[in-house]
Amino acid sequence: GLVFKVQAGMDKAHRDRIAFVRVCSGKFERGMIATSGRSGRQFSTKYAQTMFGQDRETVEDAWPGDVIGLVNANDLRVGDAVYVDRPADFPPLPAFAPEYFMRARVKDTSKFKQFRSGIAQLDEEGTVQVLRQRDLGDQAPIFAAVGPMQFEVASHRLEHEFGAPTELSPTTWRVARKTDEASTPE
């Protein structure tokens, strides 16, 4: 299967993390030992669920096309292939260049540890891209997004899931591009 979304904090009573996987071939059975294509690590699938809104149901088996949520499969990231017998590989998921940028700062410095944990989680999930300047690091990272609503989501989640109210301020940047050595001018 292919991991297409990772979401944390869906259950307020637990600090859960769910990797959403689309079954691509074969039959999924709860409890089978699967392998992450990126890391090569194996993990148990005994906490597999289907979801509809806030309703969750344990899933015993799934077929190609079905979407399942693997609870606390902490090693999985968006774009990872998950397999049982033969390694699987998928083309990379498209990444869009950000067009909006905001500098983020935690409002209460005693909540910096929660802030750092939150921005790492949001970056990993793809809620926003987190850019860091060498001299500021995680003190005042830059959130990069495709649309301005992503900032509202990131700010709300930092405050309500991680307990780190955050102040966002505009930047002068309008574009960011990932480059490599071959594209560097001489």
ABEGO torsion letter per residue (X at the ends): XBBABBBBGABAABBBBBBBBBBABEBBBBGBBBBBAAAGBBBBAABBBBBBEABBBBBABBBBGBBBBBBGBAABBBGBBBBAABBBBBBBBBBBBBABBBBBBBABAAAAAAAAAAAAAAAAAGABBBBBBAAAEAABBBBBBABAAAAAAAAAAAAAAAGBBBBBBBBABABBBBBBAAABBX
